[in-house]
Amino acid sequence: MGSRYTLRSIILLFFSITLFSQTKKLDTVFCDCAKAKALTVNSKTVYGKTISPPGFGDIKEISHSKQNTPYAFEKEHHSSWHKLIINATGEMTFIITPGKKDDDYDFMLFKSGKNDFCDSLQKHKLNPIRACISRDKEELNGKTGLNLKSKNDFAKHGVGSAYCKSVPVKKGEIYYLVLDNVYDKGDGYTLDLEISQAVSFAGTVTNESNNPVKAEIALTNQKGDTLLIESTKDDGTYNFVVPLTKNQSYNLNFYNDSTFSFTKTFSLADTIQLRALKTVLPKLKKGSKYSVGTINFIGGSVQYLSQAIPSMNNLAKLLKKNKSLKIKIIGHSNGRDMLDEKGVLAFTRGRANTIKNYLAIQGIDEKRMEIDGKGDHEMLFKLPKATAEQQEQNRRVEILVLEY
């Protein structure tokens, strides 16, 4: 007896199961305070993407005419409530990202000091500690929220800032966040919350002769985004404070026009040493080889990690500033994996070539750059004892100055 399944039906069934398994179920929203979705907020918490709020719920709890504040919704349209249970001490920020940029989400944030918060709210006795009832019409994709740059607690009706300032929070506190989309047929939202801690940075930047260096310092995250740019004083010292979050890596990028740039990777666990950090930026010299610090690669790949981008940009800036500078980019690996000697050397030349191509796109003449690969012959940390972090440092490029 023949099979009752044709090859075509089997293929269609396979793709249907695959697509279903890959589709993330949208998170539900709750339109009334008493049913607020409870979220435990750690250093980094993401909720969503959600369904679109279907209306104001069973009770209209917020009204501009009833609340004792100008910083309230004119009325509830399509609202959702979150009960934020704070699980870390620090500075809280969040970003509300609409599913489509035409949605207009306003928000109000309340601090809860009692168990009967929702009941007190219905009696109109509570005012928000933050509220953004308007957004900047030029804000990308309709995003709104709290950030570290804003100076305002509130943004009222009319054209204005899309963000209010962050809120200092303590572990164990509870807040209520209500969002309202003015428009029908919305596409939901994603809520990204962070709790950061203030970190002090202090140190000196010198050259090999211990003379102070006037340097630019850029703080970047693991995605390569620039969070802050500072400069050293004339004596090479610097001192600044920045809020950072746990479980993330960051880079301090040091740059000077006549020295080789350097990047230091760190996390919140390293903050003690960041209070008295000494950085040496060596002068550019023909024949000298330099370790860039963070131009590292994905294992088994010629693709660089995203946090390498600021270091590569500094290298491009250095080459643009010093027209006579010619370099050799040298690729390295973290031990060989099923590759022979010729193969591993070619593989690490491929890593060097990836960086060369990046610099060429930045406008650097390819005639000023050569490439080489050392395979696994100059590993910084030997296997099998090397940690995961040390193995990442093995997957690197170094720069040899050919002409200067």
N, C-alpha and C positions, 0 to 999 in steps of 0.2 A: 504494500500500500504506500502511495507516495506521500511526501510531507505536506501538511496543510499550510505550511509557511513558505512563501516564495522568497527569493533572495532580496527582492525589492522591499518586501514587508519587513524583513529582518533588519535591513539597513535603516528603514524609516523608524522602526522601533528603537534601534540603538541611538540614533540621533535625538529622538524625543526624550529618552531617558537621560542622555548626556546634557541636553539643554535644560531639562528640569532640574537636574542635580547642580548645575552651575548657576541657576537663577536664585539670587538671594531673596528670601522672603522679606517684604517690607515690614518695618516695625510699626506697631499700632500706636495711635495717639489717643489721649484721653482729654475730653473737652471740658471737664469740670474739675474744680480744685480738689474735691473730696476723693476723686478717682485718679489723682495725679500719678504719672508714671515715676516711680522711685528710681533714682540713679545714684549710685555710690561714686563720688567724684574723687579720683586719685590724681596723680600728676598728669596723666593723659587719659581722657575718657571720651569715647565717640559713641553717639547714639544715632541710628538711622542708616540708610535713608528710610524715611517714614512714609506712610500713606498720607494723603492730603487730609487735613482736618475737615470733617464733614459738616461743621456748623458750630454753634456756641454751646452745644450740650443741653442738659436739662435745665440749667440755671444761667441767666445772664448775670455774671458776677462782677463784671467791669463795665463802667460807664463814665464817660467824661463828665456828664452832668451830675452824677451821684458821688463820685470820688472827690475827696477833699484835696485835690491837686490838679494842676493843669497838665500834668504828665501822666495821662491815662488815655486808653483807647476812647475814641468818640463813642464807640459801642463795640461789642464783640461781634465779629463776623464769622471767622472760621478759626477757632482757638484750640490750643493744646497746652496742657499743664505738665510740669515736671517738678518733682520734689527732689531737691539736690541734697544728698547726705554727704557732708564734707569729710573726707578721709585723710586729709593732709593739711598741714599749716603752710600758708604762703599767700601768694597773690593770684586770685582767680580771674581768668579771662575765658571768653568763649566766642565762637563764630557760628552764626546761623547761616547755612548755605542753602538757598532755595533750589528745588529741583529744576525750576526754570527761572530765568532772570526777570521775567515779567511779574512774578509773584512779589508782593510787597509785605514782608513780615515786620511788624512792630513787636516790641517786647517790653515787659515789666518784670523787675526782679524784687522780691520781698524777702526780708529776713524774718524767720519764724522764731519767736521767743516763747511760744506757748503751744500746748497740744491742740487747742481749739482754733488754730490759725484760720481754717476755712470758714468756720462759723463767724469769727471776728471780721473776716474779709467781707462776708455777705452783709454785715451790719455797717460796712463802710467806715471802719475805724482805723484801717491800716493804709499807709502810703508806701509806695515803692522806694527802695534805696537807689535804684537805677532804672531808667526807662528811656527808650528810644522810640519815639512815635513818628519819626520821620527819617528818611534816608537821603544821602547825597545822591542825586540823580545820576552822577557819573560813577558811582561806586560799581566796581566790577561784579557783574552777575547778581546784583541785588543783595550782596552779603551785608550782614549787620552783626552787632555784638558788643563785647567789651574788649579793649586792648590796653596795652601799656603806654601808648602814645597820647591818647585822648586826655584832656584836662577837665572835661565836663561830666558831671554826674547824670545829667539829663539832656535829652534833645526833644523839644516839643514839636507840635504840628508845624508843617511848612517845610521848605527846603532847608536842610541842615546836615550836620555830620551823621554818618551812618554808624558811628561807634561812640560809646561812652567809656569812661575810664574804669580800670580794673577794680576789684573789690578785695581788700585784705580779709582772709578767712582763717578760721582755726578748726582743727580736727574736732569733730563732734557736733559742729553747728549744722543747722538746717535752713535751707533757703527754698523759696518757691519761685519758679520761672514760668511765666505764661507768655505764649506767642500767639499772635493773631495775624492771619493773612486777610487782607482787605478783599481780595478778588476770589470769585467763584472758580471752580474747576482747576484748583491748584495742583501742583505736582509734588507735594511733600517737601521735606527738608532734611538736612543732616546737621546735627548739633555736635560740635567739637569743643570740649572743655579742657582747660589746662590749669594746674596749680603750680606756680613757679616759686622759687626761693631766691632772695637777693644774694648775689655772690660778689665778693670784693676781689678785684684784680689789681695787683701792684707789682712793679718790678723795674728792671733796668735793661736797656738794649745797648750793647757795645760792639766794637769790632775785636779782632784778635789781639790788638794792642791794648785792650781795655779802655779805649777812648769812647766817649758817648756817641751814639748814633741817633740822628733824627729820623724816626721811622713812622710809617703809617701802620696802624694795627686794626685789622678787620676781624670781627667775631662772626663766624659762620656756623650754621647747623649742619646736620648730617646729610641734608638735601642739597647743600651748597648755597643756601640762601644767606645773604648778608644781613645780620641782625644789628650790627653797630660798627661804626668806624671812628677810631680815636687816633691821636698822634702823641708821640712822646714829647716831653719838654726838651729844651736845649741841652739839659744835662743827661738826656737819655732815659729819664724816669717817666713812669705813667701810673695813674691811679684812677680807677672808675668802678662803678657798681652796676651790675646787670642782673635781671631776674632770669633764672634758668630752671628747667624742669628735670626731674629724675628720669633715669632709664633712657637718656639720649646722649649721644656724643656730640662734641662741639670742636671747632678748630679756632685757634688764634693764629692769624696770618700776619707775619711781620714783613714789611717791604721798605726798601730804600733804593734810590736810583743807582747808586754806585757800589752796592753790596749785593750778595746773593740772598734771595728771600728765604724765609724759613716758616714752617707751619708746625704747630704743636697741637696734638689731639688730646682732649681731656673730657671728663664728665664731672658730675657733682661730687663724686667720691674723691676727686683730686683737688678740691678747693683750697686745702691748707697750703699746698705748694704753690698755688696760683697767687698767694698773697705776697710772695717774695721770690718771683721768678727772674732768673738772669738769662737773657738770650744773647747769643753771640752771632752777629751777622758778618760772615767773612767777606773781605774785599774781593772783587773780581780779579782773577789772575789767570793768565794764559797757562794752560797745563794743569790747572787745579780741577778736581772733581768734587761735586757738591751733591749732598743728599737733600732733596726738596722737602721731605717730611711726610707728605700725605698723597703723593701721586701713586696710588695703589690700585689693584685690579681685582675683579671678580675671579675666584678660583677657577682654573682651567679655561680662562677667557682672556682675550685681548681688550675687553671692555673695561675702562676705568670706573672706579666707584664715584658716585655723585659728589662726595665730599672732596674729591680731587680738583673740582672745577676752580675754586678760588686760587689754589696754588698754580694751576695752569694759566689762569688769567694774569697772575703776578709775573710768571715767566714771560708771557707775551708782552706785558708792559715793560719789563726789563729789556727785552730785545728791541722794542720800539724806541726806548729812550737811548740805548747805546747802539748806534748804527754799525759800529765796527765789530760788535760781538757776534761770534760764530760758535756754535755748540755742537756737541755730539750727544744724542739721547741714547742712553744705555738701558736696555730692558733686562729684568731679572725674574726668576721663577722660584716657586716654593717646592723644589723637588720635582722629579719627573714622574709622569704617570703614563706608562705604556708608550713613551717616546724614546727614540734612539738619540744619540748624540747630535746628529745633524738636525733631527726634528725639534729637539728642545732649544737649540740655538736659534733655529728659524722662528720658533714660537715666541721667544723673548724679543727677537727683532721685530716681530709683529706688534708686540706691546709698544716698543719704541716708535714704530711707524704710526700707531694710533695717535700718540701724542704729537708727533710731527704733523700729521694731518690736521689735528685740532689747531695747532699754532698757525698753520698755513691759512686756515679759514679765518683766523684773527688778523690776517694781513701780513704775516711774517714770510719773507722770501725763502722758498725752499732751499735755495743755494746756500743759505746761512745755517742749514741744519743737516747733520749726518745722523745715521742710526747704527746701532750695534746691539748685539744680544749676548749675554754671558751665561744663559741657561741657569743651571742651579749651582754654578761653581763659586759664587760669591754671596751665598745666603748669609743674612745677618744672624739668623737663629737656626741651629741644626735640628733636624728631625731625628727621632720622634718626640723629643722632649719639648719642642716649641709649642707654646700655647696658641689658641686660635688667633689672638691678637698679634702675636709674634709672626705667625704664618702669613697674616695679612701684610705685615711690614716686609716680609720677604718678596711678596709680589709687587714690585716697585720699578721705577726708573730712576736713574741718577743722571746728572748733567756734567759733562766734561767741557771745559772752556777751550776751544781750539784757537780762537783769535780774540784779542781785546786790545 
